[in-house]
Amino acid sequence: MSTNSEYILSLFNIYLELEKGTYGIYNTLHDSAISISRDNLLKLRKNSLSDKNLLQTLHENKIIHNNKFNEKDYFKYYINKLKYAPVYASFVLMVTSSCNMNCQYCFEGTNKPELNMSKRTAKSAVEYIIKSSRTNTSIQDIFISFFGGEPLLNRKIIESVCHQIRGSELKDTAHFSITTNLTLLNNNDIQSMSQAMNLTKTETGYIDKLGVGDAIVKVKSRFTQPLHVHFPLYKINHNSSVGIP
């Protein structure tokens, strides 16, 4: 984009005032968002914005595009892509309702029942997952997420499910994840789960370098704040990170 007269605002932009003098622009088609000052937003809408760096950022986030790009045609392509994309199935296994913490903001409340998934239930869940994949032959990937409570309080069931899946016809298409507060995670967990999930040393190397102790300190320091940690165990590499917002 060489001049400011070449851009067109996307039809899929949503504008929201974040605070006085600052707006957010969210593009629903490309799932991108930026913040912008009120003055620059007014210039943008009048097609008089001249800040080249800002224009480049807006262009990269698909907030604006040049007049050669047909957004309606792209939308049709996007819908067809979703329609004919490979199908996946997602399963969430609540392996325990217990938790080692008592966070005041927890959506499950502070008085949680101490219920744990049994081996029998876990076996039935695995059989259901395998049966579901056989019934729907279009399923190409299976995503299994362990949830709680704090899932690491029931480590043996997590490992058991992983071993059963890895020993089945789904061994090459199954992916695992766990939602955890990290406070119970230790190096033994990393080693045992990586073996259960058939991860390579390269894939688990980043976790070893993460420093579990440091992560626990960060978690505990946010004890009274809403905390969401999604720990992807099926796609861990040296570029991964544990999200602590």
C-alpha positions in Angstrom: 0.0 0.0 0.0 1.9 3.0 -1.2 -0.7 5.8 -0.6 -3.5 6.4 1.8 -6.1 6.6 -1.0 -5.8 2.9 -1.9 -7.4 1.3 1.1 -10.9 0.1 1.7 -12.4 -0.6 5.1 -13.4 -4.2 5.6 -17.1 -5.0 5.6 -16.5 -7.3 8.6 -15.1 -4.7 11.0 -16.8 -4.1 14.4 -16.0 -0.9 16.2 -16.0 -0.6 20.0 -15.1 2.2 22.3 -12.6 0.8 24.9 -12.1 3.9 26.9 -12.4 7.7 26.3 -10.4 8.5 23.2 -9.5 4.9 22.3 -11.4 2.4 20.1 -11.0 -1.2 19.3 -11.5 -2.6 15.8 -12.3 -6.4 15.5 -12.5 -8.1 12.2 -14.9 -11.0 12.4 -13.8 -12.7 9.2 -10.1 -12.8 10.0 -10.3 -12.9 13.8 -8.0 -10.0 14.2 -8.1 -6.9 16.4 -6.2 -3.7 17.1 -6.7 -0.5 19.2 -6.7 2.9 17.6 -7.2 6.5 18.8 -10.4 8.3 18.1 -8.6 10.8 15.9 -7.0 8.2 13.8 -10.3 6.3 13.5 -12.0 9.4 12.2 -9.2 9.9 9.7 -9.5 6.2 8.7 -13.2 6.5 8.0 -12.6 9.7 6.0 -9.9 7.9 4.0 -7.4 10.6 5.1 -5.1 8.5 7.4 -1.5 9.1 6.4 0.4 7.3 9.2 2.3 4.6 7.1 3.1 2.4 10.0 -0.5 2.4 11.2 -1.8 1.8 7.7 0.6 -1.2 7.4 -0.6 -2.6 10.7 -4.3 -2.2 9.7 -3.5 -3.9 6.4 -1.7 -6.8 8.0 -4.7 -7.3 10.3 -7.2 -7.2 7.4 -8.9 -4.2 8.9 -8.3 -2.5 5.5 -7.5 -3.9 2.1 -6.7 -2.6 -1.3 -9.3 -2.2 -4.1 -8.1 -5.3 -5.9 -9.2 -7.6 -3.1 -12.8 -8.9 -3.4 -13.8 -9.5 0.2 -17.2 -11.0 -0.7 -15.6 -13.6 -2.9 -13.1 -14.4 -0.1 -16.0 -14.8 2.3 -17.6 -17.3 0.0 -14.3 -19.2 -0.3 -14.0 -19.1 3.6 -17.4 -20.6 4.1 -16.8 -23.4 1.5 -13.4 -24.0 3.2 -15.2 -24.6 6.5 -17.9 -26.7 4.9 -15.5 -29.1 3.3 -12.6 -29.0 5.9 -11.6 -32.2 7.6 -13.9 -33.1 10.5 -12.6 -33.4 14.0 -14.2 -34.5 17.3 -13.5 -33.1 20.7 -14.1 -34.8 24.0 -13.7 -33.3 27.5 -13.1 -35.8 30.3 -13.8 -34.5 33.8 -11.4 -36.8 35.7 -12.1 -35.3 39.1 -14.3 -32.6 40.8 -11.7 -32.1 43.6 -9.2 -29.3 43.6 -6.1 -28.5 45.7 -7.0 -24.8 45.7 -10.0 -22.8 46.9 -10.1 -19.8 44.6 -12.9 -17.4 45.5 -13.8 -16.8 41.8 -14.1 -20.4 40.8 -17.2 -21.1 38.7 -17.6 -24.5 40.5 -17.9 -22.9 43.9 -15.7 -23.2 47.0 -17.2 -26.4 48.4 -16.4 -29.0 45.7 -17.5 -32.6 46.1 -14.5 -35.0 46.1 -15.5 -37.2 43.1 -13.0 -39.0 41.0 -13.4 -40.8 37.6 -13.0 -44.5 38.1 -11.0 -46.9 35.9 -14.3 -48.4 34.8 -15.7 -45.1 33.7 -12.4 -44.1 32.0 -12.5 -47.4 30.1 -16.1 -46.7 29.0 -15.1 -43.2 27.9 -12.3 -44.6 25.8 -14.6 -47.2 24.2 -17.1 -44.4 23.4 -14.5 -42.2 21.8 -13.3 -45.1 19.6 -16.8 -46.1 18.7 -17.6 -42.5 17.8 -14.7 -42.3 15.4 -15.7 -45.6 13.8 -19.3 -44.4 13.4 -18.3 -41.1 11.7 -15.6 -42.1 9.2 -15.1 -38.4 8.2 -13.5 -37.7 11.5 -9.7 -37.2 10.9 -8.6 -35.9 14.3 -9.6 -36.6 17.9 -9.0 -34.0 20.6 -9.2 -35.2 24.2 -9.1 -32.7 27.0 -8.7 -33.5 30.7 -10.6 -31.2 33.0 -11.6 -30.9 36.7 -11.4 -29.7 39.5 -7.7 -30.1 39.2 -7.0 -33.0 36.8 -3.6 -33.7 38.2 -5.2 -35.0 41.4 -6.2 -38.0 39.3 -3.0 -38.6 37.4 -3.4 -42.3 37.1 -6.6 -42.0 35.1 -5.1 -39.4 32.8 -2.2 -41.8 32.1 -4.5 -44.8 31.7 -6.7 -43.0 29.1 -3.6 -41.9 27.2 -2.2 -45.4 27.2 -5.5 -46.9 26.0 -5.8 -44.4 23.2 -2.2 -44.8 22.2 -2.7 -48.5 22.0 -5.8 -48.2 19.8 -6.5 -47.4 16.2 -6.5 -43.7 17.2 -2.9 -43.6 18.1 -2.0 -41.4 15.1 -5.0 -39.1 15.2 -5.5 -38.4 18.9 -4.3 -35.2 20.5 -4.3 -34.4 24.3 -4.6 -31.3 26.4 -5.1 -30.6 30.1 -6.6 -27.6 31.9 -4.6 -27.2 35.1 -3.6 -24.6 37.7 0.0 -26.0 37.4 0.6 -26.1 41.2 0.9 -29.9 41.2 2.9 -30.3 38.0 6.4 -31.7 38.6 9.1 -33.2 36.5 7.8 -36.7 37.1 4.5 -35.7 35.6 6.3 -34.3 32.6 8.2 -37.5 32.1 5.2 -39.9 32.7 2.7 -37.9 30.6 5.1 -37.4 27.7 5.6 -41.2 27.6 1.9 -41.8 27.9 1.2 -39.3 25.1 4.1 -40.5 23.0 5.8 -37.1 22.9 9.4 -36.8 21.7 12.2 -35.3 23.7 12.2 -32.3 21.5 8.5 -31.7 22.1 8.9 -31.9 25.9 12.2 -30.0 26.1 10.6 -26.7 26.5 8.7 -27.7 29.6 11.9 -28.8 31.3 13.3 -25.4 30.6 10.2 -23.6 31.7 11.0 -24.1 35.4 8.0 -25.6 37.1 8.8 -23.7 40.3 8.7 -20.4 38.6 5.3 -21.2 37.0 3.9 -22.1 40.4 5.1 -18.9 41.9 3.3 -17.0 39.2 0.1 -18.9 39.7 0.1 -18.4 43.5 0.7 -14.7 43.1 -2.5 -14.4 41.1 -4.5 -16.6 43.6 -7.3 -14.0 44.1 -7.6 -13.2 40.4 -9.4 -15.2 37.6 -6.8 -17.5 36.2 -7.0 -19.6 33.0 -4.2 -21.9 32.2 -4.6 -24.2 29.2 -1.6 -26.5 29.0 -1.4 -28.2 25.5 0.4 -31.5 26.0 0.0 -32.7 22.4 1.8 -29.9 20.7 4.6 -28.7 23.0 7.7 -27.3 21.3 10.4 -24.7 21.9 8.1 -22.0 20.7 5.2 -22.9 23.0 4.2 -21.0 26.1 1.9 -21.5 29.1 -0.6 -18.7 29.0 -1.1 -16.9 32.3 -3.2 -13.8 31.5 
